[in-house]
Amino acid sequence: MQFRHYKGGLYELVCEATLEADHAPMIVYRAADGSVWVRPKAVFFEQVEVDGKLVPRFAPLS
């Protein structure tokens, strides 16, 4: 599934993983340049404030 970051970048959600240290759910995602990133699931799907409005950090593309 593809997502657009609120700053404009395109990313593909690769999978959900579990952090070994505390079993926190993580999202593994890939940037358009092929780099792979990991972010806590709650942070990946949270809302951020941009110009006084709440928007998704990563919005799914249809």
C-alpha positions as YAML, in Angstrom:
chain: A
units: angstrom
residues:
- id: 1
  name: MET
  ca: [0.00, 0.00, 0.00]
- id: 2
  name: GLN
  ca: [1.30, 3.46, -0.88]
- id: 3
  name: PHE
  ca: [1.25, 6.53, 1.39]
- id: 4
  name: ARG
  ca: [2.12, 10.19, 0.95]
- id: 5
  name: HIS
  ca: [3.98, 11.86, 3.82]
- id: 6
  name: TYR
  ca: [2.57, 15.23, 4.84]
- id: 7
  name: LYS
  ca: [5.78, 16.84, 3.52]
- id: 8
  name: GLY
  ca: [5.18, 15.25, 0.11]
- id: 9
  name: GLY
  ca: [7.29, 12.08, -0.13]
- id: 10
  name: LEU
  ca: [5.86, 8.80, -1.42]
- id: 11
  name: TYR
  ca: [6.30, 5.62, 0.62]
- id: 12
  name: GLU
  ca: [5.29, 1.99, 0.41]
- id: 13
  name: LEU
  ca: [4.23, 0.21, 3.60]
- id: 14
  name: VAL
  ca: [6.30, -2.99, 3.61]
- id: 15
  name: CYS
  ca: [5.04, -4.71, 6.76]
- id: 16
  name: GLU
  ca: [4.27, -4.42, 10.44]
- id: 17
  name: ALA
  ca: [7.00, -5.66, 12.77]
- id: 18
  name: THR
  ca: [7.50, -6.05, 16.52]
- id: 19
  name: LEU
  ca: [10.35, -4.33, 18.35]
- id: 20
  name: GLU
  ca: [12.26, -7.00, 20.28]
- id: 21
  name: ALA
  ca: [13.06, -4.80, 23.30]
- id: 22
  name: ASP
  ca: [9.50, -4.04, 24.36]
- id: 23
  name: HIS
  ca: [7.25, -5.70, 21.76]
- id: 24
  name: ALA
  ca: [6.06, -2.33, 20.47]
- id: 25
  name: PRO
  ca: [4.38, -2.51, 17.04]
- id: 26
  name: MET
  ca: [6.48, -0.90, 14.31]
- id: 27
  name: ILE
  ca: [5.83, -0.03, 10.67]
- id: 28
  name: VAL
  ca: [8.50, -0.85, 8.08]
- id: 29
  name: TYR
  ca: [8.22, 1.33, 4.99]
- id: 30
  name: ARG
  ca: [10.23, 2.06, 1.84]
- id: 31
  name: ALA
  ca: [10.88, 5.45, 0.25]
- id: 32
  name: ALA
  ca: [10.79, 6.04, -3.50]
- id: 33
  name: ASP
  ca: [14.63, 6.03, -3.52]
- id: 34
  name: GLY
  ca: [14.66, 2.48, -2.07]
- id: 35
  name: SER
  ca: [15.73, 3.41, 1.46]
- id: 36
  name: VAL
  ca: [13.93, 1.45, 4.19]
- id: 37
  name: TRP
  ca: [12.65, 3.07, 7.37]
- id: 38
  name: VAL
  ca: [11.03, 1.95, 10.63]
- id: 39
  name: ARG
  ca: [8.72, 4.01, 12.78]
- id: 40
  name: PRO
  ca: [6.43, 3.16, 15.71]
- id: 41
  name: LYS
  ca: [2.97, 2.27, 14.40]
- id: 42
  name: ALA
  ca: [1.29, 4.90, 16.57]
- id: 43
  name: VAL
  ca: [3.59, 7.59, 15.15]
- id: 44
  name: PHE
  ca: [3.19, 6.42, 11.54]
- id: 45
  name: PHE
  ca: [-0.61, 6.73, 11.77]
- id: 46
  name: GLU
  ca: [-0.82, 9.83, 14.00]
- id: 47
  name: GLN
  ca: [-2.12, 13.25, 13.04]
- id: 48
  name: VAL
  ca: [0.29, 16.20, 12.87]
- id: 49
  name: GLU
  ca: [-0.48, 19.90, 12.89]
- id: 50
  name: VAL
  ca: [0.31, 21.76, 9.67]
- id: 51
  name: ASP
  ca: [-0.68, 25.42, 9.33]
- id: 52
  name: GLY
  ca: [-3.10, 25.06, 12.23]
- id: 53
  name: LYS
  ca: [-4.85, 21.98, 10.79]
- id: 54
  name: LEU
  ca: [-4.52, 18.32, 11.77]
- id: 55
  name: VAL
  ca: [-3.49, 16.07, 8.87]
- id: 56
  name: PRO
  ca: [-2.29, 12.46, 8.78]
- id: 57
  name: ARG
  ca: [1.49, 12.06, 8.97]
- id: 58
  name: PHE
  ca: [1.11, 9.44, 6.20]
- id: 59
  name: ALA
  ca: [-2.06, 9.54, 4.08]
- id: 60
  name: PRO
  ca: [-3.01, 6.42, 2.13]
- id: 61
  name: LEU
  ca: [-3.22, 6.79, -1.65]
- id: 62
  name: SER
  ca: [-6.20, 5.21, -3.39]
...
